[in-house]
Amino acid sequence: MKLSDGFDARRLRPRGPGGLRWRLGAVFAALLASLGVLLTLAGASTLLGRPAALGPLNDSIGAAITLLLGGLLLLWLGVGLWRRCRRHMRQRYSNELSLSPRLLKKRG
């Protein structure tokens, strides 16, 4: 197989800039989801009749429901943001070979 003069093997594995921004976003999202789990558990424990986990912040039923719903919202946002960051890191910074979409078509 003859190699042309313009062949560059480094072109097959393009290296983009580091994904530090997306990694930090994933860490922030994981912390957000963890905070959501903790707030959800604190609100649920008050609703189930356990002593208030956060002191005077959730003494009443209304405050406990607010904590529960706020924790579920933070959990949902954190998981969604984490999945988005992970998906972006996998697509953008994968170490797979770059192939033309024409070569991936089935022959037939």
Biopython code that builds the backbone (N, CA, C, O; Angstrom):
import numpy as np
from Bio.PDB.StructureBuilder import StructureBuilder

atoms = [
    (1, "MET", "N", (0.843, -1.181, 0.000)),
    (1, "MET", "CA", (0.000, 0.000, 0.000)),
    (1, "MET", "C", (0.881, 1.233, 0.000)),
    (1, "MET", "O", (1.761, 1.399, 0.844)),
    (2, "LYS", "N", (0.625, 2.070, -0.946)),
    (2, "LYS", "CA", (1.440, 3.269, -1.094)),
    (2, "LYS", "C", (0.868, 4.408, -0.255)),
    (2, "LYS", "O", (-0.330, 4.691, -0.301)),
    (3, "LEU", "N", (1.741, 5.053, 0.507)),
    (3, "LEU", "CA", (1.334, 6.200, 1.300)),
    (3, "LEU", "C", (1.646, 7.470, 0.526)),
    (3, "LEU", "O", (2.751, 7.636, 0.010)),
    (4, "SER", "N", (0.689, 8.344, 0.450)),
    (4, "SER", "CA", (0.921, 9.594, -0.270)),
    (4, "SER", "C", (1.730, 10.544, 0.606)),
    (4, "SER", "O", (1.866, 10.347, 1.814)),
    (5, "ASP", "N", (2.248, 11.552, -0.022)),
    (5, "ASP", "CA", (3.077, 12.521, 0.714)),
    (5, "ASP", "C", (2.249, 13.357, 1.677)),
    (5, "ASP", "O", (2.780, 13.862, 2.666)),
    (6, "GLY", "N", (0.966, 13.511, 1.410)),
    (6, "GLY", "CA", (0.125, 14.337, 2.262)),
    (6, "GLY", "C", (-0.513, 13.578, 3.422)),
    (6, "GLY", "O", (-1.358, 14.129, 4.128)),
    (7, "PHE", "N", (-0.119, 12.315, 3.628)),
    (7, "PHE", "CA", (-0.734, 11.515, 4.685)),
    (7, "PHE", "C", (-0.189, 11.915, 6.043)),
    (7, "PHE", "O", (1.022, 12.033, 6.228)),
    (8, "ASP", "N", (-1.088, 12.121, 6.986)),
    (8, "ASP", "CA", (-0.700, 12.478, 8.350)),
    (8, "ASP", "C", (-1.511, 11.613, 9.303)),
    (8, "ASP", "O", (-2.729, 11.769, 9.388)),
    (9, "ALA", "N", (-0.859, 10.703, 10.022)),
    (9, "ALA", "CA", (-1.563, 9.770, 10.904)),
    (9, "ALA", "C", (-2.197, 10.485, 12.092)),
    (9, "ALA", "O", (-3.184, 9.998, 12.643)),
    (10, "ARG", "N", (-1.658, 11.618, 12.492)),
    (10, "ARG", "CA", (-2.226, 12.354, 13.621)),
    (10, "ARG", "C", (-3.617, 12.887, 13.306)),
    (10, "ARG", "O", (-4.393, 13.195, 14.210)),
    (11, "ARG", "N", (-3.924, 12.992, 12.024)),
    (11, "ARG", "CA", (-5.240, 13.477, 11.616)),
    (11, "ARG", "C", (-6.334, 12.471, 11.944)),
    (11, "ARG", "O", (-7.495, 12.855, 12.087)),
    (12, "LEU", "N", (-5.994, 11.197, 12.066)),
    (12, "LEU", "CA", (-6.983, 10.162, 12.352)),
    (12, "LEU", "C", (-7.473, 10.228, 13.789)),
    (12, "LEU", "O", (-8.617, 9.865, 14.066)),
    (13, "ARG", "N", (-6.649, 10.675, 14.691)),
    (13, "ARG", "CA", (-7.032, 10.811, 16.104)),
    (13, "ARG", "C", (-6.888, 12.269, 16.523)),
    (13, "ARG", "O", (-5.882, 12.659, 17.116)),
    (14, "PRO", "N", (-7.894, 13.063, 16.211)),
    (14, "PRO", "CA", (-7.775, 14.487, 16.559)),
    (14, "PRO", "C", (-7.825, 14.689, 18.068)),
    (14, "PRO", "O", (-8.637, 14.079, 18.764)),
    (15, "ARG", "N", (-6.971, 15.529, 18.546)),
    (15, "ARG", "CA", (-6.934, 15.856, 19.984)),
    (15, "ARG", "C", (-7.496, 17.254, 20.170)),
    (15, "ARG", "O", (-6.935, 18.237, 19.684)),
    (16, "GLY", "N", (-8.584, 17.326, 20.865)),
    (16, "GLY", "CA", (-9.175, 18.623, 21.157)),
    (16, "GLY", "C", (-8.625, 19.157, 22.459)),
    (16, "GLY", "O", (-7.801, 18.510, 23.105)),
    (17, "PRO", "N", (-9.076, 20.325, 22.843)),
    (17, "PRO", "CA", (-8.641, 20.859, 24.136)),
    (17, "PRO", "C", (-9.211, 20.012, 25.267)),
    (17, "PRO", "O", (-10.215, 19.322, 25.093)),
    (18, "GLY", "N", (-8.571, 20.070, 26.409)),
    (18, "GLY", "CA", (-9.019, 19.285, 27.557)),
    (18, "GLY", "C", (-10.428, 19.658, 27.991)),
    (18, "GLY", "O", (-10.856, 20.802, 27.836)),
    (19, "GLY", "N", (-11.134, 18.696, 28.529)),
    (19, "GLY", "CA", (-12.522, 18.914, 28.916)),
    (19, "GLY", "C", (-12.672, 19.314, 30.368)),
    (19, "GLY", "O", (-13.573, 18.826, 31.050)),
    (20, "LEU", "N", (-11.811, 20.188, 30.854)),
    (20, "LEU", "CA", (-11.857, 20.574, 32.261)),
    (20, "LEU", "C", (-13.171, 21.253, 32.622)),
    (20, "LEU", "O", (-13.704, 21.039, 33.711)),
    (21, "ARG", "N", (-13.690, 22.066, 31.719)),
    (21, "ARG", "CA", (-14.946, 22.766, 31.984)),
    (21, "ARG", "C", (-16.097, 21.780, 32.178)),
    (21, "ARG", "O", (-16.934, 21.957, 33.064)),
    (22, "TRP", "N", (-16.132, 20.737, 31.340)),
    (22, "TRP", "CA", (-17.210, 19.755, 31.437)),
    (22, "TRP", "C", (-17.027, 18.856, 32.650)),
    (22, "TRP", "O", (-18.006, 18.408, 33.248)),
    (23, "ARG", "N", (-15.781, 18.591, 33.015)),
    (23, "ARG", "CA", (-15.534, 17.794, 34.224)),
    (23, "ARG", "C", (-15.955, 18.550, 35.479)),
    (23, "ARG", "O", (-16.555, 17.973, 36.385)),
    (24, "LEU", "N", (-15.644, 19.828, 35.528)),
    (24, "LEU", "CA", (-16.071, 20.634, 36.666)),
    (24, "LEU", "C", (-17.590, 20.755, 36.712)),
    (24, "LEU", "O", (-18.186, 20.773, 37.789)),
    (25, "GLY", "N", (-18.206, 20.837, 35.548)),
    (25, "GLY", "CA", (-19.665, 20.855, 35.490)),
    (25, "GLY", "C", (-20.257, 19.557, 36.018)),
    (25, "GLY", "O", (-21.274, 19.579, 36.711)),
    (26, "ALA", "N", (-19.629, 18.421, 35.697)),
    (26, "ALA", "CA", (-20.109, 17.132, 36.186)),
    (26, "ALA", "C", (-19.935, 17.022, 37.697)),
    (26, "ALA", "O", (-20.794, 16.463, 38.379)),
    (27, "VAL", "N", (-18.838, 17.546, 38.222)),
    (27, "VAL", "CA", (-18.621, 17.523, 39.677)),
    (27, "VAL", "C", (-19.660, 18.402, 40.375)),
    (27, "VAL", "O", (-20.224, 18.008, 41.396)),
    (28, "PHE", "N", (-19.910, 19.583, 39.828)),
    (28, "PHE", "CA", (-20.918, 20.473, 40.403)),
    (28, "PHE", "C", (-22.300, 19.820, 40.361)),
    (28, "PHE", "O", (-23.070, 19.932, 41.315)),
    (29, "ALA", "N", (-22.611, 19.147, 39.271)),
    (29, "ALA", "CA", (-23.905, 18.481, 39.141)),
    (29, "ALA", "C", (-24.040, 17.347, 40.152)),
    (29, "ALA", "O", (-25.114, 17.145, 40.719)),
    (30, "ALA", "N", (-22.956, 16.606, 40.382)),
    (30, "ALA", "CA", (-23.001, 15.528, 41.373)),
    (30, "ALA", "C", (-23.211, 16.089, 42.779)),
    (30, "ALA", "O", (-23.953, 15.513, 43.575)),
    (31, "LEU", "N", (-22.563, 17.206, 43.083)),
    (31, "LEU", "CA", (-22.776, 17.848, 44.384)),
    (31, "LEU", "C", (-24.212, 18.363, 44.524)),
    (31, "LEU", "O", (-24.807, 18.277, 45.598)),
    (32, "LEU", "N", (-24.751, 18.891, 43.446)),
    (32, "LEU", "CA", (-26.131, 19.364, 43.456)),
    (32, "LEU", "C", (-27.097, 18.208, 43.700)),
    (32, "LEU", "O", (-28.052, 18.344, 44.466)),
    (33, "ALA", "N", (-26.851, 17.070, 43.050)),
    (33, "ALA", "CA", (-27.704, 15.902, 43.245)),
    (33, "ALA", "C", (-27.574, 15.370, 44.675)),
    (33, "ALA", "O", (-28.566, 14.949, 45.270)),
    (34, "SER", "N", (-26.370, 15.385, 45.221)),
    (34, "SER", "CA", (-26.178, 14.933, 46.605)),
    (34, "SER", "C", (-26.917, 15.833, 47.596)),
    (34, "SER", "O", (-27.530, 15.348, 48.547)),
    (35, "LEU", "N", (-26.854, 17.138, 47.368)),
    (35, "LEU", "CA", (-27.590, 18.063, 48.222)),
    (35, "LEU", "C", (-29.094, 17.826, 48.102)),
    (35, "LEU", "O", (-29.824, 17.912, 49.089)),
    (36, "GLY", "N", (-29.546, 17.530, 46.894)),
    (36, "GLY", "CA", (-30.956, 17.225, 46.693)),
    (36, "GLY", "C", (-31.395, 15.989, 47.454)),
    (36, "GLY", "O", (-32.484, 15.959, 48.028)),
    (37, "VAL", "N", (-30.539, 14.959, 47.459)),
    (37, "VAL", "CA", (-30.864, 13.734, 48.212)),
    (37, "VAL", "C", (-30.948, 14.044, 49.705)),
    (37, "VAL", "O", (-31.870, 13.587, 50.382)),
    (38, "LEU", "N", (-30.000, 14.811, 50.217)),
    (38, "LEU", "CA", (-30.001, 15.133, 51.647)),
    (38, "LEU", "C", (-31.222, 15.962, 52.055)),
    (38, "LEU", "O", (-31.822, 15.709, 53.099)),
    (39, "LEU", "N", (-31.590, 16.948, 51.234)),
    (39, "LEU", "CA", (-32.771, 17.750, 51.550)),
    (39, "LEU", "C", (-34.046, 16.917, 51.460)),
    (39, "LEU", "O", (-34.962, 17.086, 52.264)),
    (40, "THR", "N", (-34.101, 16.017, 50.479)),
    (40, "THR", "CA", (-35.266, 15.139, 50.355)),
    (40, "THR", "C", (-35.394, 14.241, 51.577)),
    (40, "THR", "O", (-36.493, 14.054, 52.100)),
    (41, "LEU", "N", (-34.292, 13.693, 52.029)),
    (41, "LEU", "CA", (-34.335, 12.834, 53.215)),
    (41, "LEU", "C", (-34.713, 13.619, 54.474)),
    (41, "LEU", "O", (-35.427, 13.106, 55.336)),
    (42, "ALA", "N", (-34.238, 14.850, 54.577)),
    (42, "ALA", "CA", (-34.582, 15.665, 55.743)),
    (42, "ALA", "C", (-36.073, 15.998, 55.754)),
    (42, "ALA", "O", (-36.716, 15.939, 56.802)),
    (43, "GLY", "N", (-36.621, 16.346, 54.591)),
    (43, "GLY", "CA", (-38.046, 16.629, 54.520)),
    (43, "GLY", "C", (-38.894, 15.393, 54.760)),
    (43, "GLY", "O", (-39.926, 15.467, 55.427)),
    (44, "ALA", "N", (-38.469, 14.256, 54.220)),
    (44, "ALA", "CA", (-39.225, 13.018, 54.400)),
    (44, "ALA", "C", (-39.181, 12.550, 55.852)),
    (44, "ALA", "O", (-40.170, 12.026, 56.364)),
    (45, "SER", "N", (-38.049, 12.737, 56.514)),
    (45, "SER", "CA", (-37.958, 12.300, 57.910)),
    (45, "SER", "C", (-38.890, 13.117, 58.810)),
    (45, "SER", "O", (-39.461, 12.586, 59.762)),
    (46, "THR", "N", (-39.040, 14.391, 58.509)),
    (46, "THR", "CA", (-39.961, 15.209, 59.289)),
    (46, "THR", "C", (-41.410, 14.796, 59.018)),
    (46, "THR", "O", (-42.225, 14.756, 59.940)),
    (47, "LEU", "N", (-41.730, 14.493, 57.769)),
    (47, "LEU", "CA", (-43.095, 14.077, 57.438)),
    (47, "LEU", "C", (-43.442, 12.720, 58.045)),
    (47, "LEU", "O", (-44.609, 12.451, 58.328)),
    (48, "LEU", "N", (-42.442, 11.867, 58.245)),
    (48, "LEU", "CA", (-42.696, 10.545, 58.817)),
    (48, "LEU", "C", (-42.747, 10.554, 60.338)),
    (48, "LEU", "O", (-42.932, 9.506, 60.957)),
    (49, "GLY", "N", (-42.587, 11.714, 60.941)),
    (49, "GLY", "CA", (-42.739, 11.812, 62.384)),
    (49, "GLY", "C", (-41.447, 11.763, 63.162)),
    (49, "GLY", "O", (-41.466, 11.733, 64.392)),
    (50, "ARG", "N", (-40.336, 11.754, 62.475)),
    (50, "ARG", "CA", (-39.039, 11.793, 63.166)),
    (50, "ARG", "C", (-38.756, 13.216, 63.607)),
    (50, "ARG", "O", (-39.385, 14.158, 63.125)),
    (51, "PRO", "N", (-37.815, 13.374, 64.519)),
    (51, "PRO", "CA", (-37.459, 14.742, 64.930)),
    (51, "PRO", "C", (-36.920, 15.545, 63.743)),
    (51, "PRO", "O", (-36.395, 14.979, 62.784)),
    (52, "ALA", "N", (-37.053, 16.827, 63.822)),
    (52, "ALA", "CA", (-36.601, 17.707, 62.742)),
    (52, "ALA", "C", (-35.098, 17.555, 62.532)),
    (52, "ALA", "O", (-34.313, 17.672, 63.473)),
    (53, "ALA", "N", (-34.714, 17.295, 61.302)),
    (53, "ALA", "CA", (-33.303, 17.067, 61.001)),
    (53, "ALA", "C", (-32.525, 18.376, 60.882)),
    (53, "ALA", "O", (-31.317, 18.405, 61.114)),
    (54, "LEU", "N", (-33.200, 19.433, 60.531)),
    (54, "LEU", "CA", (-32.524, 20.714, 60.340)),
    (54, "LEU", "C", (-32.913, 21.740, 61.393)),
    (54, "LEU", "O", (-32.806, 22.943, 61.156)),
    (55, "GLY", "N", (-33.349, 21.291, 62.519)),
    (55, "GLY", "CA", (-33.706, 22.207, 63.598)),
    (55, "GLY", "C", (-34.967, 22.982, 63.280)),
    (55, "GLY", "O", (-35.972, 22.397, 62.877)),
    (56, "PRO", "N", (-34.925, 24.292, 63.457)),
    (56, "PRO", "CA", (-36.140, 25.094, 63.257)),
    (56, "PRO", "C", (-36.517, 25.303, 61.795)),
    (56, "PRO", "O", (-37.577, 25.862, 61.515)),
    (57, "LEU", "N", (-35.672, 24.866, 60.849)),
    (57, "LEU", "CA", (-35.985, 25.086, 59.438)),
    (57, "LEU", "C", (-37.172, 24.259, 58.956)),
    (57, "LEU", "O", (-37.887, 24.681, 58.047)),
    (58, "ASN", "N", (-37.390, 23.093, 59.549)),
    (58, "ASN", "CA", (-38.506, 22.264, 59.088)),
    (58, "ASN", "C", (-39.332, 21.749, 60.263)),
    (58, "ASN", "O", (-39.582, 20.550, 60.381)),
    (59, "ASP", "N", (-39.747, 22.658, 61.120)),
    (59, "ASP", "CA", (-40.607, 22.296, 62.251)),
    (59, "ASP", "C", (-42.030, 21.990, 61.810)),
    (59, "ASP", "O", (-42.679, 21.105, 62.368)),
    (60, "SER", "N", (-42.513, 22.711, 60.819)),
    (60, "SER", "CA", (-43.912, 22.546, 60.404)),
    (60, "SER", "C", (-44.020, 21.584, 59.221)),
    (60, "SER", "O", (-43.029, 21.245, 58.574)),
    (61, "ILE", "N", (-45.239, 21.163, 58.966)),
    (61, "ILE", "CA", (-45.500, 20.269, 57.840)),
    (61, "ILE", "C", (-45.247, 20.973, 56.504)),
    (61, "ILE", "O", (-44.716, 20.376, 55.567)),
    (62, "GLY", "N", (-45.632, 22.238, 56.430)),
    (62, "GLY", "CA", (-45.421, 23.007, 55.193)),
    (62, "GLY", "C", (-43.950, 23.159, 54.850)),
    (62, "GLY", "O", (-43.564, 23.041, 53.687)),
    (63, "ALA", "N", (-43.126, 23.420, 55.863)),
    (63, "ALA", "CA", (-41.690, 23.550, 55.626)),
    (63, "ALA", "C", (-41.086, 22.209, 55.229)),
    (63, "ALA", "O", (-40.166, 22.163, 54.412)),
    (64, "ALA", "N", (-41.594, 21.114, 55.800)),
    (64, "ALA", "CA", (-41.086, 19.791, 55.448)),
    (64, "ALA", "C", (-41.438, 19.438, 54.008)),
    (64, "ALA", "O", (-40.628, 18.854, 53.287)),
    (65, "ILE", "N", (-42.651, 19.796, 53.594)),
    (65, "ILE", "CA", (-43.044, 19.539, 52.198)),
    (65, "ILE", "C", (-42.217, 20.392, 51.244)),
    (65, "ILE", "O", (-41.836, 19.935, 50.166)),
    (66, "THR", "N", (-41.942, 21.629, 51.642)),
    (66, "THR", "CA", (-41.090, 22.502, 50.827)),
    (66, "THR", "C", (-39.688, 21.913, 50.693)),
    (66, "THR", "O", (-39.117, 21.917, 49.602)),
    (67, "LEU", "N", (-39.133, 21.411, 51.783)),
    (67, "LEU", "CA", (-37.816, 20.782, 51.730)),
    (67, "LEU", "C", (-37.840, 19.541, 50.840)),
    (67, "LEU", "O", (-36.923, 19.321, 50.049)),
    (68, "LEU", "N", (-38.872, 18.746, 50.970)),
    (68, "LEU", "CA", (-38.992, 17.531, 50.176)),
    (68, "LEU", "C", (-39.056, 17.857, 48.686)),
    (68, "LEU", "O", (-38.330, 17.260, 47.890)),
    (69, "LEU", "N", (-39.912, 18.791, 48.307)),
    (69, "LEU", "CA", (-40.044, 19.148, 46.894)),
    (69, "LEU", "C", (-38.798, 19.863, 46.361)),
    (69, "LEU", "O", (-38.372, 19.626, 45.231)),
    (70, "GLY", "N", (-38.224, 20.737, 47.186)),
    (70, "GLY", "CA", (-36.983, 21.401, 46.773)),
    (70, "GLY", "C", (-35.833, 20.412, 46.594)),
    (70, "GLY", "O", (-35.032, 20.542, 45.668)),
    (71, "GLY", "N", (-35.759, 19.430, 47.481)),
    (71, "GLY", "CA", (-34.730, 18.397, 47.348)),
    (71, "GLY", "C", (-34.922, 17.554, 46.104)),
    (71, "GLY", "O", (-33.954, 17.219, 45.421)),
    (72, "LEU", "N", (-36.179, 17.204, 45.803)),
    (72, "LEU", "CA", (-36.449, 16.440, 44.580)),
    (72, "LEU", "C", (-36.113, 17.247, 43.331)),
    (72, "LEU", "O", (-35.609, 16.700, 42.351)),
    (73, "LEU", "N", (-36.390, 18.542, 43.369)),
    (73, "LEU", "CA", (-36.044, 19.402, 42.240)),
    (73, "LEU", "C", (-34.537, 19.491, 42.060)),
    (73, "LEU", "O", (-34.041, 19.394, 40.937)),
    (74, "LEU", "N", (-33.801, 19.675, 43.152)),
    (74, "LEU", "CA", (-32.331, 19.714, 43.062)),
    (74, "LEU", "C", (-31.766, 18.381, 42.573)),
    (74, "LEU", "O", (-30.820, 18.356, 41.786)),
    (75, "LEU", "N", (-32.337, 17.295, 43.031)),
    (75, "LEU", "CA", (-31.895, 15.977, 42.572)),
    (75, "LEU", "C", (-32.136, 15.821, 41.084)),
    (75, "LEU", "O", (-31.259, 15.343, 40.365)),
    (76, "TRP", "N", (-33.299, 16.214, 40.612)),
    (76, "TRP", "CA", (-33.633, 16.104, 39.198)),
    (76, "TRP", "C", (-32.710, 16.980, 38.351)),
    (76, "TRP", "O", (-32.209, 16.532, 37.319)),
    (77, "LEU", "N", (-32.480, 18.229, 38.779)),
    (77, "LEU", "CA", (-31.584, 19.125, 38.049)),
    (77, "LEU", "C", (-30.145, 18.604, 38.040)),
    (77, "LEU", "O", (-29.470, 18.649, 37.012)),
    (78, "GLY", "N", (-29.683, 18.113, 39.186)),
    (78, "GLY", "CA", (-28.313, 17.614, 39.273)),
    (78, "GLY", "C", (-28.083, 16.403, 38.387)),
    (78, "GLY", "O", (-27.057, 16.313, 37.713)),
    (79, "VAL", "N", (-29.022, 15.474, 38.381)),
    (79, "VAL", "CA", (-28.871, 14.274, 37.535)),
    (79, "VAL", "C", (-28.932, 14.656, 36.056)),
    (79, "VAL", "O", (-28.168, 14.133, 35.245)),
    (80, "GLY", "N", (-29.841, 15.567, 35.708)),
    (80, "GLY", "CA", (-29.930, 15.995, 34.313)),
    (80, "GLY", "C", (-28.673, 16.703, 33.841)),
    (80, "GLY", "O", (-28.192, 16.446, 32.737)),
    (81, "LEU", "N", (-28.141, 17.584, 34.659)),
    (81, "LEU", "CA", (-26.907, 18.295, 34.308)),
    (81, "LEU", "C", (-25.727, 17.332, 34.245)),
    (81, "LEU", "O", (-24.874, 17.456, 33.366)),
    (82, "TRP", "N", (-25.672, 16.380, 35.160)),
    (82, "TRP", "CA", (-24.584, 15.401, 35.154)),
    (82, "TRP", "C", (-24.631, 14.554, 33.884)),
    (82, "TRP", "O", (-23.597, 14.305, 33.266)),
    (83, "ARG", "N", (-25.823, 14.114, 33.496)),
    (83, "ARG", "CA", (-25.952, 13.304, 32.275)),
    (83, "ARG", "C", (-25.564, 14.112, 31.047)),
    (83, "ARG", "O", (-24.933, 13.584, 30.131)),
    (84, "ARG", "N", (-25.936, 15.389, 31.019)),
    (84, "ARG", "CA", (-25.581, 16.227, 29.871)),
    (84, "ARG", "C", (-24.070, 16.415, 29.766)),
    (84, "ARG", "O", (-23.509, 16.342, 28.673)),
    (85, "CYS", "N", (-23.413, 16.655, 30.895)),
    (85, "CYS", "CA", (-21.961, 16.828, 30.887)),
    (85, "CYS", "C", (-21.257, 15.538, 30.476)),
    (85, "CYS", "O", (-20.310, 15.567, 29.691)),
    (86, "ARG", "N", (-21.721, 14.409, 31.006)),
    (86, "ARG", "CA", (-21.106, 13.126, 30.653)),
    (86, "ARG", "C", (-21.294, 12.807, 29.168)),
    (86, "ARG", "O", (-20.375, 12.314, 28.515)),
    (87, "ARG", "N", (-22.476, 13.088, 28.644)),
    (87, "ARG", "CA", (-22.738, 12.836, 27.230)),
    (87, "ARG", "C", (-21.833, 13.698, 26.365)),
    (87, "ARG", "O", (-21.291, 13.224, 25.367)),
    (88, "HIS", "N", (-21.669, 14.950, 26.737)),
    (88, "HIS", "CA", (-20.813, 15.854, 25.964)),
    (88, "HIS", "C", (-19.355, 15.408, 26.017)),
    (88, "HIS", "O", (-18.655, 15.453, 25.006)),
    (89, "MET", "N", (-18.893, 14.976, 27.194)),
    (89, "MET", "CA", (-17.503, 14.515, 27.300)),
    (89, "MET", "C", (-17.275, 13.263, 26.465)),
    (89, "MET", "O", (-16.216, 13.113, 25.854)),
    (90, "ARG", "N", (-18.251, 12.362, 26.430)),
    (90, "ARG", "CA", (-18.091, 11.127, 25.662)),
    (90, "ARG", "C", (-18.081, 11.392, 24.171)),
    (90, "ARG", "O", (-17.311, 10.766, 23.443)),
    (91, "GLN", "N", (-18.911, 12.299, 23.699)),
    (91, "GLN", "CA", (-18.990, 12.573, 22.272)),
    (91, "GLN", "C", (-17.802, 13.399, 21.798)),
    (91, "GLN", "O", (-17.223, 13.121, 20.748)),
    (92, "ARG", "N", (-17.452, 14.388, 22.557)),
    (92, "ARG", "CA", (-16.460, 15.341, 22.088)),
    (92, "ARG", "C", (-15.027, 14.859, 22.263)),
    (92, "ARG", "O", (-14.178, 15.102, 21.405)),
    (93, "TYR", "N", (-14.759, 14.187, 23.358)),
    (93, "TYR", "CA", (-13.381, 13.854, 23.682)),
    (93, "TYR", "C", (-13.125, 12.351, 23.671)),
    (93, "TYR", "O", (-12.290, 11.854, 24.426)),
    (94, "SER", "N", (-13.837, 11.637, 22.825)),
    (94, "SER", "CA", (-13.598, 10.201, 22.754)),
    (94, "SER", "C", (-12.319, 9.942, 21.969)),
    (94, "SER", "O", (-11.897, 10.779, 21.170)),
    (95, "ASN", "N", (-11.708, 8.797, 22.191)),
    (95, "ASN", "CA", (-10.454, 8.452, 21.531)),
    (95, "ASN", "C", (-10.677, 7.539, 20.337)),
    (95, "ASN", "O", (-9.760, 6.839, 19.910)),
    (96, "GLU", "N", (-11.883, 7.542, 19.798)),
    (96, "GLU", "CA", (-12.168, 6.688, 18.665)),
    (96, "GLU", "C", (-11.634, 7.318, 17.385)),
    (96, "GLU", "O", (-11.410, 8.527, 17.315)),
    (97, "LEU", "N", (-11.435, 6.479, 16.378)),
    (97, "LEU", "CA", (-10.985, 6.970, 15.091)),
    (97, "LEU", "C", (-12.104, 7.755, 14.422)),
    (97, "LEU", "O", (-13.284, 7.440, 14.574)),
    (98, "SER", "N", (-11.716, 8.771, 13.688)),
    (98, "SER", "CA", (-12.692, 9.550, 12.948)),
    (98, "SER", "C", (-12.939, 8.868, 11.609)),
    (98, "SER", "O", (-12.011, 8.696, 10.819)),
    (99, "LEU", "N", (-14.170, 8.483, 11.353)),
    (99, "LEU", "CA", (-14.526, 7.843, 10.094)),
    (99, "LEU", "C", (-15.569, 8.683, 9.381)),
    (99, "LEU", "O", (-16.399, 9.345, 10.004)),
    (100, "SER", "N", (-15.505, 8.639, 8.078)),
    (100, "SER", "CA", (-16.483, 9.338, 7.274)),
    (100, "SER", "C", (-17.841, 8.658, 7.407)),
    (100, "SER", "O", (-17.907, 7.429, 7.431)),
    (101, "PRO", "N", (-18.926, 9.427, 7.495)),
    (101, "PRO", "CA", (-20.253, 8.801, 7.578)),
    (101, "PRO", "C", (-20.553, 7.930, 6.354)),
    (101, "PRO", "O", (-21.325, 6.976, 6.447)),
    (102, "ARG", "N", (-19.942, 8.258, 5.201)),
    (102, "ARG", "CA", (-20.141, 7.466, 3.988)),
    (102, "ARG", "C", (-19.590, 6.052, 4.149)),
    (102, "ARG", "O", (-20.121, 5.105, 3.569)),
    (103, "LEU", "N", (-18.509, 5.909, 4.948)),
    (103, "LEU", "CA", (-17.908, 4.594, 5.140)),
    (103, "LEU", "C", (-18.700, 3.734, 6.113)),
    (103, "LEU", "O", (-18.540, 2.514, 6.132)),
    (104, "LEU", "N", (-19.548, 4.352, 6.917)),
    (104, "LEU", "CA", (-20.309, 3.610, 7.903)),
    (104, "LEU", "C", (-21.604, 3.036, 7.337)),
    (104, "LEU", "O", (-22.270, 2.248, 8.008)),
    (105, "LYS", "N", (-21.975, 3.420, 6.105)),
    (105, "LYS", "CA", (-23.211, 2.934, 5.485)),
    (105, "LYS", "C", (-23.059, 1.466, 5.123)),
    (105, "LYS", "O", (-21.969, 0.997, 4.797)),
    (106, "LYS", "N", (-24.179, 0.752, 5.189)),
    (106, "LYS", "CA", (-24.165, -0.664, 4.811)),
    (106, "LYS", "C", (-24.081, -0.787, 3.308)),
    (106, "LYS", "O", (-24.682, -0.005, 2.571)),
    (107, "ARG", "N", (-23.356, -1.745, 2.876)),
    (107, "ARG", "CA", (-23.258, -2.016, 1.450)),
    (107, "ARG", "C", (-24.413, -2.927, 1.058)),
    (107, "ARG", "O", (-24.736, -3.855, 1.800)),
    (108, "GLY", "N", (-25.032, -2.692, -0.069)),
    (108, "GLY", "CA", (-26.086, -3.613, -0.465)),
    (108, "GLY", "C", (-26.972, -3.113, -1.465)),
    (108, "GLY", "O", (-27.900, -3.811, -1.873)),
]
sb = StructureBuilder()
sb.init_structure("model")
sb.init_model(0)
sb.init_chain("A")
sb.init_seg("    ")
for serial, (resi, resn, name, xyz) in enumerate(atoms, 1):
    if name == "N":
        sb.init_residue(resn, " ", resi, " ")
    sb.init_atom(name, np.array(xyz, "f"), 0.0, 1.0, " ", f" {name:<3s}", serial, name[0])
structure = sb.get_structure()
